[in-house]
């Protein structure tokens, strides 16, 4: 038995023996058992095992009982995934453009450091660290704000749903794994978006830059 993540349903679950349920209601119920597997590949095996254990009850997977809703959710997940990918690409391009401008503005300082014998690798690492720190802090703040907003929506039931649904509000559960995953993805994309333009520091010629500044 697992929690659904929807408090309205979790607070109304009654767990009792099938025999007691029949004696309490006077009818043989339930006649059907639906389940939602963690791994869709195990759906057929679980259906077969549950049918043998729970006979004569009919056993069906959640997707079989709600094919239209399952298709709609799959389409929604695909659309949200595509939107998130586009957002990541746009954010990566913005970060790359900012770091490119930053490196261009810092050319005189980089040239002076190179002239004093500072290795180009050290300079690139320092600039990458600055950009990555900005990305990490902004990603952490964004993830925490998103988690807080989702918690308020779920806890205070801010978004009401019509009566045609089984629940009266829109659930928005957020797990720690999801927050950590988002921060990890942001850090990974931010690192490459920062490191690629910063590598232009290798191409800076100290003599040429110092002559132009002079």
MARBA-3410 file (N, C-alpha, C, O; in Angstrom, 1 decimal):
214
0.9,-1.2,0.0,0.0,0.0,0.0,0.9,1.2,0.0,1.8,1.3,0.8 ~ 0.6,2.2,-0.9,1.4,3.4,-1.0,0.5,4.6,-1.0,-0.7,4.5,-1.2 ~ 1.0,5.7,-0.6,0.3,6.9,-0.7,0.1,7.5,-2.1,1.1,7.3,-2.9 ~ -1.0,8.0,-2.4,-1.2,8.5,-3.7,-0.6,9.9,-4.0,-0.4,10.3,-5.1 ~ -0.2,10.6,-2.9,0.3,11.9,-3.0,-0.8,13.0,-3.0,-0.5,14.2,-3.0
-2.1,12.5,-3.1,-3.2,13.4,-3.1,-3.9,13.3,-1.7,-4.5,12.3,-1.3 ~ -3.7,14.3,-0.9,-4.1,14.2,0.5,-5.6,13.9,0.7,-6.0,13.2,1.6 ~ -6.4,14.5,-0.2,-7.9,14.3,-0.2,-8.2,12.8,-0.3,-9.2,12.3,0.3 ~ -7.5,12.1,-1.1,-7.7,10.6,-1.3,-7.1,9.8,-0.1,-7.7,8.9,0.4 ~ -5.9,10.2,0.3,-5.2,9.5,1.3,-6.0,9.5,2.6,-5.9,8.6,3.4
-6.7,10.6,2.9,-7.4,10.7,4.2,-8.7,9.9,4.2,-9.3,9.8,5.2 ~ -9.1,9.4,3.0,-10.4,8.7,2.9,-10.2,7.2,2.6,-11.2,6.6,2.2 ~ -9.1,6.7,2.7,-8.8,5.3,2.4,-9.2,4.5,3.6,-8.7,4.7,4.7 ~ -10.0,3.5,3.4,-10.4,2.5,4.4,-9.8,1.2,4.1,-10.0,0.6,3.0 ~ -9.0,0.6,5.0,-8.4,-0.7,4.8,-9.0,-1.7,5.7,-9.0,-1.6,6.9
-9.6,-2.7,5.0,-10.2,-3.8,5.8,-10.2,-5.1,5.0,-9.9,-5.1,3.8 ~ -10.5,-6.2,5.7,-10.5,-7.4,5.0,-11.7,-7.5,4.1,-12.7,-6.9,4.3 ~ -11.5,-8.2,3.0,-12.6,-8.3,2.0,-13.9,-8.9,2.6,-15.0,-8.5,2.3 ~ -13.7,-9.9,3.5,-14.8,-10.6,4.2,-15.6,-9.6,5.0,-16.8,-9.6,5.1 ~ -14.9,-8.7,5.7,-15.5,-7.7,6.6,-16.2,-6.7,5.7,-17.3,-6.2,6.1
-15.7,-6.3,4.6,-16.3,-5.4,3.7,-17.7,-5.9,3.2,-18.6,-5.2,3.1 ~ -17.7,-7.2,2.9,-18.9,-7.8,2.4,-20.0,-7.9,3.5,-21.1,-7.6,3.3 ~ -19.5,-8.2,4.7,-20.4,-8.3,5.9,-21.0,-6.9,6.2,-22.1,-6.8,6.7 ~ -20.1,-5.9,6.1,-20.6,-4.5,6.5,-21.5,-3.9,5.5,-22.5,-3.2,5.9 ~ -21.3,-4.1,4.2,-22.2,-3.5,3.2,-23.3,-4.4,2.7,-24.3,-4.0,2.1
-23.2,-5.7,2.9,-24.2,-6.7,2.4,-24.1,-7.0,0.9,-24.9,-7.7,0.4 ~ -23.1,-6.5,0.3,-22.9,-6.8,-1.2,-21.4,-7.3,-1.4,-20.6,-7.0,-0.6 ~ -21.3,-8.0,-2.4,-19.9,-8.5,-2.7,-19.2,-7.4,-3.5,-19.4,-7.3,-4.8 ~ -18.4,-6.7,-2.9,-17.6,-5.6,-3.5,-16.2,-5.6,-3.0,-16.0,-6.1,-1.8 ~ -15.2,-5.2,-3.6,-15.3,-4.7,-5.0,-15.3,-5.9,-6.0,-14.8,-7.0,-5.6
-15.7,-5.7,-7.2,-15.7,-6.7,-8.2,-14.4,-6.6,-9.1,-14.1,-7.4,-9.9 ~ -13.7,-5.5,-8.9,-12.6,-5.2,-9.8,-11.5,-4.5,-9.0,-11.8,-3.7,-8.1 ~ -10.3,-4.8,-9.4,-9.1,-4.2,-8.8,-8.3,-3.6,-9.9,-7.9,-4.2,-10.9 ~ -8.0,-2.3,-9.7,-7.1,-1.6,-10.6,-5.8,-1.3,-9.9,-5.8,-1.0,-8.7 ~ -4.7,-1.3,-10.6,-3.4,-1.0,-10.1,-2.6,-0.2,-11.0,-2.8,-0.2,-12.2
-1.6,0.5,-10.5,-0.7,1.4,-11.2,0.7,0.9,-11.0,1.3,1.2,-9.9 ~ 1.4,0.2,-11.9,2.7,-0.3,-11.7,3.8,0.8,-11.7,3.6,1.8,-12.5 ~ 4.8,0.6,-10.9,5.9,1.6,-11.0,6.6,1.5,-12.3,7.0,2.5,-12.9 ~ 6.8,0.3,-12.8,7.4,0.0,-14.1,6.4,-0.5,-15.0,5.8,-1.6,-14.7 ~ 6.1,0.1,-16.1,5.1,-0.3,-17.1,5.4,-1.7,-17.6,4.5,-2.4,-18.1
6.7,-2.1,-17.7,7.0,-3.4,-18.2,6.5,-4.5,-17.4,6.3,-5.6,-17.8 ~ 6.3,-4.2,-16.1,5.8,-5.3,-15.2,4.3,-5.4,-15.1,3.8,-6.1,-14.3 ~ 3.6,-4.6,-15.9,2.2,-4.5,-15.9,1.5,-5.9,-16.1,0.6,-6.3,-15.4 ~ 1.9,-6.6,-17.2,1.3,-7.8,-17.6,1.6,-8.9,-16.5,0.7,-9.6,-16.1 ~ 2.8,-9.0,-16.0,3.1,-9.9,-14.9,2.4,-9.7,-13.7,1.9,-10.6,-13.0
2.3,-8.4,-13.3,1.5,-8.1,-12.1,0.0,-8.4,-12.2,-0.6,-8.9,-11.3 ~ -0.5,-8.1,-13.4,-1.9,-8.4,-13.7,-2.2,-9.9,-13.5,-3.2,-10.3,-13.0 ~ -1.3,-10.7,-14.1,-1.5,-12.2,-14.0,-1.3,-12.7,-12.6,-2.1,-13.5,-12.2 ~ -0.4,-12.2,-11.8,-0.2,-12.6,-10.4,-1.4,-12.2,-9.5,-1.8,-13.0,-8.7 ~ -1.8,-11.0,-9.7,-2.9,-10.5,-8.9,-4.2,-11.2,-9.2,-5.0,-11.4,-8.3
-4.4,-11.5,-10.5,-5.6,-12.3,-10.9,-5.6,-13.6,-10.2,-6.7,-14.1,-9.9 ~ -4.5,-14.3,-10.1,-4.4,-15.6,-9.4,-4.6,-15.5,-7.9,-5.3,-16.3,-7.3 ~ -4.2,-14.4,-7.3,-4.3,-14.2,-5.9,-5.7,-13.7,-5.5,-6.2,-14.1,-4.4 ~ -6.3,-12.9,-6.3,-7.5,-12.2,-5.9,-8.8,-12.8,-6.6,-9.8,-12.1,-6.6 ~ -8.7,-13.9,-7.2,-9.8,-14.5,-7.9,-11.0,-14.7,-6.9,-10.7,-15.0,-5.7
-12.2,-14.4,-7.3,-12.7,-14.2,-8.6,-12.8,-12.7,-9.1,-13.5,-12.4,-10.0 ~ -12.0,-11.9,-8.4,-12.1,-10.5,-8.8,-11.4,-10.2,-10.1,-10.4,-10.9,-10.4 ~ -11.9,-9.3,-10.8,-11.3,-8.9,-12.1,-10.1,-7.9,-11.8,-10.3,-7.0,-11.1 ~ -9.0,-8.2,-12.4,-7.8,-7.3,-12.2,-7.4,-6.7,-13.5,-7.3,-7.3,-14.6 ~ -7.2,-5.4,-13.5,-6.9,-4.6,-14.7,-5.9,-3.5,-14.3,-6.0,-2.9,-13.2
-5.0,-3.2,-15.1,-4.1,-2.1,-14.9,-4.8,-0.7,-15.0,-5.9,-0.6,-15.6 ~ -4.2,0.3,-14.4,-4.8,1.6,-14.4,-4.9,2.1,-15.9,-5.9,2.8,-16.2 ~ -4.0,1.8,-16.7,-4.0,2.3,-18.1,-5.2,1.6,-18.8,-5.8,2.2,-19.7 ~ -5.5,0.4,-18.5,-6.6,-0.4,-19.1,-7.9,0.2,-18.7,-8.8,0.3,-19.5 ~ -8.0,0.6,-17.4,-9.3,1.1,-16.9,-9.5,2.5,-17.4,-10.7,2.9,-17.6
-8.5,3.3,-17.7,-8.6,4.7,-18.1,-7.8,5.0,-19.3,-6.8,5.7,-19.2 ~ -8.1,4.4,-20.4,-7.2,4.6,-21.6,-7.2,6.0,-22.1,-6.1,6.5,-22.5 ~ -8.3,6.7,-22.1,-8.3,8.1,-22.6,-7.5,9.0,-21.7,-6.7,9.8,-22.2 ~ -7.7,8.8,-20.3,-6.9,9.7,-19.4,-5.4,9.3,-19.5,-4.6,10.2,-19.4 ~ -5.1,8.1,-19.7,-3.7,7.7,-19.8,-3.0,8.3,-21.0,-1.9,8.7,-21.0
-3.8,8.3,-22.1,-3.2,8.9,-23.3,-3.1,10.4,-23.2,-2.1,11.0,-23.6 ~ -4.0,11.0,-22.5,-3.9,12.5,-22.3,-2.7,12.8,-21.4,-2.0,13.8,-21.7 ~ -2.5,12.0,-20.4,-1.4,12.3,-19.5,0.0,12.0,-20.2,0.9,12.8,-20.0 ~ 0.0,11.0,-21.0,1.2,10.7,-21.8,1.5,11.9,-22.8,2.7,12.3,-22.9 ~ 0.5,12.4,-23.4,0.7,13.6,-24.3,1.1,14.8,-23.5,2.0,15.6,-23.9
0.5,15.0,-22.3,0.9,16.1,-21.4,2.4,16.0,-21.0,3.1,17.0,-21.0 ~ 2.8,14.8,-20.6,4.2,14.6,-20.2,5.1,14.9,-21.4,6.2,15.6,-21.2 ~ 4.8,14.5,-22.6,5.6,14.7,-23.7,5.7,16.2,-24.0,6.8,16.7,-24.3 ~ 4.6,16.9,-24.0,4.5,18.3,-24.2,5.4,19.1,-23.2,6.1,20.0,-23.5 ~ 5.2,18.7,-21.9,6.0,19.4,-20.9,7.4,19.1,-21.0,8.3,20.0,-20.8
7.8,17.9,-21.4,9.2,17.6,-21.6,9.8,18.4,-22.7,10.9,18.9,-22.6 ~ 9.0,18.6,-23.8,9.5,19.4,-25.0,9.7,20.9,-24.5,10.6,21.5,-24.9 ~ 8.7,21.4,-23.8,8.8,22.8,-23.3,10.0,23.0,-22.4,10.7,24.0,-22.5 ~ 10.3,22.0,-21.5,11.4,22.1,-20.6,12.7,22.1,-21.4,13.7,22.8,-21.0 ~ 12.8,21.2,-22.4,14.0,21.2,-23.2,14.3,22.5,-23.9,15.4,23.0,-23.9
13.2,23.1,-24.4,13.3,24.4,-25.1,13.8,25.5,-24.1,14.6,26.4,-24.4 ~ 13.2,25.4,-22.9,13.6,26.4,-21.9,15.1,26.2,-21.5,15.8,27.2,-21.4 ~ 15.6,25.0,-21.4,17.0,24.7,-21.1,17.9,25.2,-22.2,18.9,25.8,-21.9 ~ 17.5,25.0,-23.5,18.3,25.5,-24.6,18.4,27.0,-24.6,19.4,27.6,-24.8 ~ 17.2,27.7,-24.3,17.2,29.1,-24.3,18.1,29.6,-23.2,18.8,30.6,-23.3
18.0,29.0,-22.0,18.8,29.5,-20.8,20.3,29.2,-21.1,21.1,30.1,-20.8 ~ 20.6,28.1,-21.7,22.0,27.8,-22.1,22.6,28.9,-23.0,23.7,29.3,-22.9 ~ 21.8,29.2,-24.0,22.2,30.2,-25.0,22.4,31.6,-24.3,23.4,32.3,-24.6 ~ 21.5,31.9,-23.4,21.6,33.2,-22.7,22.9,33.2,-21.9,23.6,34.2,-21.8 ~ 23.1,32.1,-21.1,24.3,32.1,-20.3,25.6,32.2,-21.1,26.6,32.8,-20.8
25.6,31.5,-22.3,26.8,31.5,-23.2,27.0,32.9,-23.7,28.2,33.4,-23.7 ~ 25.9,33.6,-24.0,26.1,35.0,-24.5,26.7,35.9,-23.5,27.5,36.7,-23.7 ~ 26.2,35.7,-22.2,26.6,36.6,-21.1,28.1,36.3,-20.8,28.9,37.3,-20.6 ~ 28.5,35.0,-20.8,29.9,34.7,-20.5,30.8,35.2,-21.7,31.9,35.5,-21.4 ~ 30.3,35.1,-22.9,31.1,35.6,-24.0,31.4,37.1,-23.9,32.5,37.5,-24.1
30.3,37.8,-23.6,30.5,39.3,-23.4,31.5,39.5,-22.2,32.3,40.4,-22.2 ~ 31.3,38.7,-21.1,32.2,38.9,-19.9,33.6,38.7,-20.3,34.5,39.5,-19.8 ~ 33.9,37.6,-21.0,35.3,37.4,-21.4,35.9,38.5,-22.3,37.0,38.8,-22.1 ~ 35.0,39.0,-23.2,35.5,40.0,-24.1,35.8,41.3,-23.3,36.8,42.0,-23.6 ~ 35.0,41.6,-22.2,35.3,42.8,-21.5,36.5,42.6,-20.6,37.1,43.6,-20.2
36.8,41.4,-20.2,37.9,41.2,-19.3,39.2,40.8,-20.1,40.2,40.4,-19.5 ~ 39.2,41.1,-21.4,40.4,40.8,-22.1,41.7,41.5,-21.6,42.7,40.9,-21.5 ~ 41.6,42.8,-21.3,42.8,43.5,-20.8,43.4,42.8,-19.5,44.6,42.6,-19.4 ~ 42.5,42.5,-18.6,42.9,41.9,-17.3,43.5,40.5,-17.6,44.6,40.1,-17.0 ~ 42.9,39.7,-18.5,43.4,38.4,-18.9,44.8,38.5,-19.5,45.7,37.7,-19.3
44.9,39.5,-20.4,46.2,39.8,-21.0,47.3,40.1,-20.0,48.4,39.6,-20.2 ~ 47.0,40.9,-19.0,48.0,41.3,-18.0,48.4,40.0,-17.2,49.5,39.8,-16.9 ~ 47.4,39.2,-16.8,47.7,38.0,-16.1,48.5,37.0,-16.9,49.5,36.4,-16.4 ~ 48.2,36.9,-18.2,49.0,36.1,-19.1,50.4,36.6,-19.2,51.4,35.8,-19.2 ~ 50.6,37.9,-19.3,51.9,38.5,-19.4,52.7,38.3,-18.1,54.0,38.2,-18.2
52.1,38.2,-17.0,52.8,38.0,-15.7,53.1,36.5,-15.5,53.6,36.1,-14.5 ~ 52.7,35.6,-16.5,53.0,34.2,-16.4,51.9,33.3,-15.9,52.1,32.1,-15.6 ~ 50.7,33.9,-15.7,49.6,33.0,-15.2,49.2,32.1,-16.3,48.9,32.5,-17.4 ~ 49.1,30.8,-16.1,48.7,29.9,-17.1,47.3,30.1,-17.6,46.4,30.5,-16.8 ~ 47.0,29.9,-18.9,45.7,30.1,-19.4,44.7,29.1,-18.8,43.5,29.5,-18.6
45.2,27.9,-18.4,44.2,27.0,-17.8,43.7,27.5,-16.5,42.5,27.3,-16.1 ~ 44.5,28.2,-15.7,44.1,28.7,-14.4,43.0,29.8,-14.6,42.1,29.9,-13.9 ~ 43.3,30.7,-15.6,42.3,31.7,-15.9,41.0,31.2,-16.4,39.9,31.6,-15.9 ~ 41.0,30.2,-17.2,39.8,29.5,-17.7,39.0,28.9,-16.5,37.8,29.0,-16.5 ~ 39.7,28.2,-15.6,39.1,27.6,-14.5,38.4,28.7,-13.6,37.3,28.5,-13.1
39.1,29.8,-13.4,38.6,30.9,-12.6,37.3,31.4,-13.2,36.3,31.6,-12.5 ~ 37.3,31.7,-14.5,36.1,32.3,-15.1,35.0,31.3,-15.2,33.8,31.6,-15.0 ~ 35.3,30.0,-15.4,34.3,29.0,-15.4,33.7,28.8,-14.0,32.5,28.6,-13.8 ~ 34.5,29.0,-12.9,34.0,28.9,-11.6,33.0,30.0,-11.3,32.0,29.8,-10.6 ~ 33.3,31.2,-11.8,32.4,32.4,-11.5,31.1,32.1,-12.2,30.0,32.3,-11.6
31.1,31.7,-13.5,29.9,31.5,-14.2,29.1,30.3,-13.6,27.9,30.4,-13.5 ~ 29.8,29.3,-13.2,29.1,28.1,-12.6,28.5,28.5,-11.3,27.4,28.0,-10.9 ~ 29.1,29.3,-10.5,28.6,29.7,-9.2,27.3,30.5,-9.4,26.3,30.3,-8.7 ~ 27.3,31.4,-10.4,26.1,32.1,-10.7,24.9,31.2,-11.1,23.8,31.4,-10.7 ~ 25.2,30.2,-11.9,24.2,29.3,-12.4,23.7,28.4,-11.2,22.5,28.2,-11.1
24.6,28.0,-10.4,24.2,27.1,-9.3,23.3,27.9,-8.3,22.3,27.4,-7.9 ~ 23.7,29.1,-8.0,22.9,29.9,-7.0,21.5,30.2,-7.6,20.5,30.1,-6.9 ~ 21.5,30.6,-8.9,20.2,30.9,-9.5,19.3,29.7,-9.6,18.1,29.8,-9.4 ~ 19.9,28.5,-10.0,19.1,27.3,-10.0,18.6,26.9,-8.7,17.5,26.4,-8.6 ~ 19.4,27.0,-7.6,19.0,26.7,-6.3,17.8,27.6,-5.8,16.9,27.1,-5.2
18.0,28.8,-6.1,16.9,29.8,-5.7,15.6,29.5,-6.5,14.5,29.4,-5.9 ~ 15.7,29.2,-7.8,14.6,28.9,-8.6,13.9,27.6,-8.1,12.6,27.6,-8.1 ~ 14.7,26.6,-7.9,14.1,25.3,-7.4,13.4,25.4,-6.1,12.3,24.9,-5.9 ~ 14.0,26.2,-5.2,13.3,26.4,-3.8,12.1,27.2,-4.0,11.1,26.8,-3.3 ~ 12.1,28.2,-4.8,10.8,29.0,-5.0,9.7,28.1,-5.6,8.6,28.2,-5.3
10.1,27.3,-6.6,9.2,26.5,-7.3,8.6,25.4,-6.3,7.4,25.2,-6.3 ~ 9.4,24.9,-5.5,9.0,23.9,-4.5,8.0,24.5,-3.5,7.0,23.9,-3.1 ~ 8.3,25.8,-3.1,7.5,26.5,-2.1,6.1,26.8,-2.7,5.1,26.6,-2.1 ~ 6.1,27.2,-4.0,4.8,27.5,-4.7,4.0,26.3,-4.8,2.8,26.3,-4.6 ~ 4.7,25.2,-5.2,3.9,23.9,-5.4,3.4,23.4,-4.1,2.3,22.9,-4.0
4.2,23.6,-3.0,3.7,23.2,-1.7,2.4,24.0,-1.3,1.5,23.4,-0.7 ~ 2.5,25.3,-1.5,1.3,26.1,-1.2,0.1,25.7,-2.0,-1.0,25.7,-1.5 ~ 0.3,25.4,-3.3,-0.8,25.0,-4.1,-1.4,23.7,-3.6,-2.6,23.6,-3.6 ~ -0.6,22.8,-3.2,-1.1,21.5,-2.8,-1.6,21.5,-1.4,-2.7,20.9,-1.1 ~ -1.0,22.2,-0.5,-1.4,22.2,0.9,-2.6,23.0,1.1,-3.5,22.6,1.9
-2.7,24.2,0.5,-3.8,25.0,0.7,-4.9,24.9,-0.3,-5.9,25.6,-0.3 ~ -4.7,24.0,-1.3,-5.7,23.7,-2.3,-6.2,24.9,-3.0,-7.4,25.3,-3.1 ~ -5.2,25.6,-3.6,-5.5,26.9,-4.2,-6.2,26.8,-5.5,-6.9,27.8,-5.9 ~ -6.0,25.7,-6.3,-6.6,25.6,-7.6,-7.7,24.6,-7.5,-7.4,23.4,-7.4 ~ -8.9,25.0,-7.6,-10.1,24.2,-7.5,-10.4,23.5,-8.9,-10.2,24.2,-9.9
-10.9,22.3,-8.9,-11.3,21.6,-10.1,-12.8,21.4,-10.2,-13.5,21.5,-9.1 ~ -13.4,21.3,-11.4,-14.8,21.1,-11.5,-15.2,19.8,-10.8,-14.4,18.9,-10.5 ~ -16.5,19.6,-10.7,-17.1,18.5,-10.0,-17.0,17.2,-10.8,-17.3,16.1,-10.3 ~ -16.6,17.3,-12.1,-16.6,16.1,-12.9,-15.4,15.2,-12.6,-15.3,14.1,-13.0 ~ -14.4,15.7,-11.8,-13.2,15.0,-11.4,-13.5,14.3,-10.0,-14.3,14.7,-9.3
-12.6,13.3,-9.8,-12.7,12.6,-8.5,-12.2,13.4,-7.3,-12.6,13.2,-6.2 ~ -11.4,14.4,-7.6,-10.8,15.3,-6.5,-11.3,16.7,-6.8,-11.6,17.1,-7.9 ~ -11.3,17.5,-5.7,-11.8,18.9,-5.8,-10.8,19.9,-6.0,-11.1,21.1,-6.2 ~ -9.5,19.5,-6.0,-8.4,20.5,-6.2,-7.3,19.9,-7.0,-7.2,18.7,-7.1 ~ -6.4,20.7,-7.5,-5.3,20.3,-8.3,-4.1,19.9,-7.4,-3.6,20.8,-6.7
-3.7,18.7,-7.4,-2.6,18.3,-6.6,-1.3,18.7,-7.2,-1.1,18.7,-8.4 ~ -0.3,19.1,-6.3,1.0,19.5,-6.8,2.1,19.0,-5.9,2.8,19.8,-5.3 ~ 2.2,17.6,-5.7,3.2,17.1,-4.8,4.6,17.3,-5.3,4.8,17.1,-6.6 ~ 5.6,17.6,-4.5,7.0,17.8,-4.9,7.8,17.0,-3.9,7.7,17.1,-2.7 ~ 8.7,16.2,-4.5,9.6,15.4,-3.7,11.0,15.9,-3.7,11.4,16.7,-4.6
11.8,15.5,-2.7,13.2,15.9,-2.6,14.0,15.4,-3.8,14.9,16.1,-4.3 ~ 13.7,14.2,-4.3,14.4,13.7,-5.5,14.2,14.6,-6.7,15.1,14.8,-7.5 ~ 13.0,15.1,-6.9,12.7,16.0,-8.0,13.5,17.3,-7.9,14.0,17.7,-8.9 ~ 13.5,17.8,-6.7,14.3,19.1,-6.5,15.8,18.9,-6.8,16.4,19.7,-7.5 ~ 16.3,17.8,-6.3,17.7,17.5,-6.5,18.0,17.3,-8.0,19.0,17.7,-8.5
17.1,16.6,-8.7,17.3,16.3,-10.1,17.3,17.6,-10.9,18.1,17.7,-11.8 ~ 16.4,18.5,-10.6,16.3,19.8,-11.3,17.6,20.5,-11.1,18.1,21.1,-12.1 ~ 18.1,20.6,-9.9,19.3,21.3,-9.6,20.5,20.7,-10.3,21.3,21.4,-10.9 ~ 20.5,19.3,-10.4,21.6,18.7,-11.1,21.6,18.9,-12.6,22.6,19.2,-13.2 ~ 20.4,18.9,-13.2,20.3,19.2,-14.6,20.7,20.7,-14.9,21.4,20.9,-15.9
20.3,21.6,-14.0,20.6,23.0,-14.2,22.2,23.2,-14.1,22.7,23.9,-14.9 ~ 22.8,22.5,-13.2,24.2,22.6,-13.0,24.9,22.0,-14.2,25.9,22.6,-14.7 ~ 24.5,20.9,-14.7,25.1,20.2,-15.9,25.0,21.1,-17.1,26.0,21.3,-17.8 ~ 23.8,21.6,-17.4,23.7,22.5,-18.6,24.4,23.8,-18.4,25.1,24.3,-19.3 ~ 24.4,24.3,-17.1,25.1,25.6,-16.9,26.6,25.5,-17.0,27.3,26.4,-17.5
27.2,24.3,-16.6,28.6,24.1,-16.7,29.1,24.2,-18.2,30.0,24.9,-18.5 ~ 28.4,23.4,-19.1,28.8,23.4,-20.5,28.5,24.8,-21.1,29.3,25.2,-22.0 ~ 27.4,25.4,-20.7,27.1,26.7,-21.3,28.1,27.8,-20.9,28.3,28.8,-21.5 ~ 28.7,27.6,-19.7,29.7,28.5,-19.2,31.1,28.2,-19.8,31.9,29.1,-20.1 ~ 31.5,26.9,-19.8,32.8,26.5,-20.2,33.1,26.8,-21.6,34.2,27.2,-22.0
32.2,26.5,-22.5,32.4,26.6,-23.9,32.8,28.1,-24.3,33.8,28.2,-25.0 ~ 32.1,29.1,-23.9,32.5,30.5,-24.3,33.8,30.9,-23.6,34.6,31.7,-24.1 ~ 34.0,30.4,-22.3,35.1,30.9,-21.6,36.4,30.3,-22.2,37.5,30.9,-22.0 ~ 36.4,29.3,-23.0,37.5,28.7,-23.6,38.2,29.7,-24.6,39.3,29.5,-25.0 ~ 37.5,30.8,-25.0,38.0,31.8,-25.8,39.2,32.5,-25.2,40.0,33.1,-25.8
39.3,32.3,-23.8,40.4,33.0,-23.2,41.8,32.4,-23.6,42.8,33.0,-23.5 ~ 41.7,31.1,-24.1,43.0,30.5,-24.6,43.5,31.2,-25.9,44.7,31.2,-26.1 ~ 42.5,31.9,-26.6,42.9,32.5,-27.9,43.4,33.9,-27.7,43.9,34.5,-28.7 ~ 43.3,34.4,-26.5,43.8,35.8,-26.3,45.3,35.9,-26.3,46.0,35.2,-25.6 ~ 45.8,36.8,-27.1,47.2,37.1,-27.2,47.6,38.3,-26.4,47.2,39.4,-26.7
48.4,38.1,-25.3,48.7,39.2,-24.4,49.3,40.4,-25.1,49.0,41.6,-24.9 ~ 50.3,40.2,-26.0,51.0,41.3,-26.7,50.0,42.1,-27.5,50.0,43.3,-27.5 ~ 49.1,41.5,-28.3,48.2,42.2,-29.1,47.2,43.0,-28.3,47.0,44.2,-28.6 ~ 46.7,42.4,-27.2,45.7,43.1,-26.4,46.3,44.3,-25.7,45.7,45.4,-25.6 ~ 47.5,44.1,-25.2,48.2,45.2,-24.4,48.6,46.3,-25.4,48.6,47.5,-25.0
49.0,46.0,-26.6,49.3,47.0,-27.6,48.0,47.9,-28.0,48.1,49.1,-28.1 ~ 46.9,47.2,-28.1,45.7,47.9,-28.4,45.3,48.8,-27.2,44.8,49.9,-27.5 ~ 45.4,48.3,-26.0,45.1,49.2,-24.8,46.0,50.4,-24.7,45.6,51.4,-24.2 ~ 47.3,50.1,-25.0,48.2,51.2,-24.9,47.9,52.3,-25.9,48.6,53.3,-26.0
END
